[in-house]
């Protein structure tokens, strides 16, 4: 016995199939095929509900109330306090290494973010002689490079804690330093509002820097324990 697909019964229910094919499908239903009868009945109920929804109209009073609410409030305008997430445009750690090179000795990670007309260039450099990291960057206006983005507040934050903060100079440059945290955010107070750079992980700058930092920690711990014994 020939059975028809669900797609065919869907077309049958919405009367998209006519003529001889429809007569054959109806004849098949008349034979008492349980599987096809269930499929056809399902799609007929779906089609019936769809027809009822199409003819439904909400109460006129409810429509007036909703339209009046949106007319009073209007579209939301951006404010100075609104936050935005800058888009990562470049990350030096994602550059492929040259053929034959297994690792790189660089300990610096370069990042470039963009939001609107502004570009934020960031360089992360862990200090090998301590557990601190230096964040050097510059804020630029790509629409007008000659315009200096000075006196912009920049801060390193982790959760609600401010790790370090500074102001850009007249060239848009800033320099921050903090303890080597696992993750942190860079917050920049641009003229259009606050911008937060996505999570930065200084411990991923390079394998050599990470190993050097671990070695330096072990050496310092050894010195501290020796001093205590003396």
C-alpha positions in Angstrom: 0.0 0.0 0.0 1.4 3.4 -1.0 1.7 6.0 1.8 2.0 9.7 1.4 4.6 11.9 3.1 3.8 14.5 5.8 4.5 17.3 3.4 1.9 15.9 1.0 -0.8 15.8 3.8 0.1 19.3 4.8 -0.6 20.5 1.2 -3.7 18.4 1.2 -5.0 20.1 4.3 -4.5 23.6 3.0 -6.0 22.6 -0.3 -2.8 23.1 -2.3 -3.4 19.8 -4.0 -6.3 19.6 -6.5 -7.5 17.5 -9.3 -6.6 13.9 -9.8 -3.9 13.7 -7.2 -6.3 15.0 -4.5 -8.9 12.4 -5.5 -6.3 9.7 -5.2 -5.2 10.8 -1.7 -8.9 11.0 -0.6 -9.4 7.5 -2.0 -6.4 6.4 0.0 -8.0 7.8 3.2 -11.2 6.0 2.4 -9.3 2.7 2.4 -8.9 3.2 6.2 -5.0 3.6 6.3 -4.5 4.5 9.9 -1.1 6.1 9.5 -2.2 8.5 6.7 -5.5 9.2 8.4 -3.6 10.4 11.5 -1.3 12.6 9.5 -4.1 14.1 7.5 -6.1 14.8 10.6 -3.2 16.5 12.3 -2.6 18.9 9.5 -6.3 19.6 9.1 -6.4 20.7 12.8 -3.3 22.8 12.3 -4.8 24.5 9.2 -8.1 25.1 11.1 -6.2 26.8 14.0 -4.3 29.0 11.5 -7.5 30.1 9.9 -8.9 31.1 13.2 -5.7 33.1 14.2 -5.8 34.9 10.9 -9.3 36.1 11.5 -8.6 37.2 15.1 -8.5 40.9 15.9 -7.5 42.3 19.3 -9.9 44.6 21.1 -9.8 48.2 19.7 -9.4 49.6 23.2 -6.3 47.5 23.8 -4.7 48.6 20.5 -5.3 52.3 21.4 -3.7 51.8 24.8 -0.5 50.2 23.4 -0.2 52.8 20.7 -0.6 55.6 23.2 2.0 54.2 25.5 4.7 54.0 22.8 3.7 57.5 21.6 4.3 59.0 25.0 7.6 57.3 25.7 9.0 57.4 22.2 12.2 55.7 21.1 15.0 55.4 23.7 17.8 57.9 23.1 21.4 57.0 23.9 22.7 58.6 27.1 26.2 59.3 28.4 25.9 56.5 30.9 25.0 53.8 28.4 27.6 51.0 28.0 28.9 49.5 24.8 31.1 46.6 24.0 34.0 47.3 21.7 34.7 44.9 18.8 38.1 43.1 18.6 39.6 44.0 15.3 43.1 42.6 15.7 44.9 40.3 18.1 48.6 39.5 17.7 48.2 36.2 19.5 46.1 34.9 16.7 48.7 35.5 14.0 50.1 32.2 12.6 53.8 31.5 13.3 56.2 31.3 10.3 56.9 27.8 8.9 59.4 25.9 11.0 59.0 28.1 14.1 57.6 26.2 17.1 57.3 29.1 19.5 57.9 32.8 19.8 59.9 34.6 22.5 57.8 37.7 22.5 56.0 38.6 25.7 53.9 41.4 24.3 50.3 41.1 23.1 48.9 43.7 20.8 45.1 44.3 20.6 43.0 46.7 18.5 39.4 47.4 19.3 36.8 49.5 17.5 33.5 51.1 18.5 31.9 53.6 16.1 34.6 56.0 14.8 36.9 55.3 17.7 39.8 52.9 17.7 41.5 51.7 21.0 45.0 50.3 20.6 46.2 48.2 23.6 49.5 46.6 24.3 49.8 44.1 27.2 53.3 43.5 28.5 53.9 41.3 31.6 56.9 42.4 33.7 59.3 39.4 34.0 60.8 40.8 37.2 57.5 41.0 39.1 53.9 39.8 39.2 52.7 43.0 37.5 51.5 43.7 34.0 51.8 47.0 32.1 48.9 48.2 29.8 49.9 50.8 27.3 47.4 52.1 24.8 46.0 54.9 22.7 42.5 56.1 21.9 42.1 57.5 18.3 39.2 59.0 16.3 39.4 57.2 12.9 37.0 59.8 11.4 39.3 62.6 12.3 42.8 61.3 13.2 44.1 64.8 13.8 41.6 65.3 16.7 43.2 64.4 20.0 41.2 62.3 22.4 42.6 63.7 25.6 41.4 63.6 29.2 39.5 60.4 28.6 39.1 58.3 31.8 40.6 54.7 31.4 40.4 52.1 34.1 41.2 48.4 34.6 38.4 46.7 36.4 37.7 43.2 37.7 34.1 42.8 38.8 33.4 45.9 40.8 37.0 46.4 41.8 39.1 49.1 40.1 42.6 47.8 39.7 44.1 50.9 38.1 42.9 54.1 36.5 44.3 57.0 34.5 43.5 59.8 32.0 44.7 59.9 28.4 47.1 62.7 27.4 46.4 65.1 24.5 47.5 62.4 22.1 45.0 59.9 23.5 47.8 57.8 25.1 47.5 56.1 28.5 49.6 53.9 30.6 48.4 51.6 33.4 50.0 49.0 35.7 48.4 46.5 38.0 49.0 43.1 39.6 48.9 40.2 37.1 45.3 39.2 37.4 43.7 36.2 35.6 41.1 38.3 33.8 40.1 42.0 33.7 38.2 44.5 31.7 39.4 47.8 30.2 36.8 50.6 30.7 37.1 53.7 28.5 34.9 56.8 29.1 34.6 58.0 25.5 32.7 61.2 24.6 29.7 59.2 23.4 29.5 57.0 26.5 31.2 54.3 28.5 32.9 51.5 26.5 34.1 48.2 27.9 36.6 46.1 26.1 35.9 42.3 26.2 37.7 40.2 28.8 41.5 40.4 28.5 43.7 37.5 29.7 47.3 38.7 30.2 48.3 35.2 31.2 47.8 34.1 27.5 50.4 36.6 26.1 52.9 33.9 25.5 54.1 30.6 26.9 57.6 31.9 27.6 56.4 34.8 29.6 54.1 32.6 31.7 56.9 30.1 32.5 59.2 33.0 33.4 56.6 34.4 35.7 56.2 31.1 37.4 60.0 30.7 37.8 60.3 34.2 39.2 57.5 33.5 41.8 59.3 30.3 42.9 62.6 32.2 43.2 61.0 35.0 45.3 59.3 32.4 47.5 62.7 30.7 48.1 64.3 34.0 49.0 61.5 34.9 51.4 61.6 31.5 53.1 65.4 31.8 53.5 65.1 35.3 55.1 62.5 34.0 57.5 64.8 31.2 58.6 67.8 33.6 59.1 
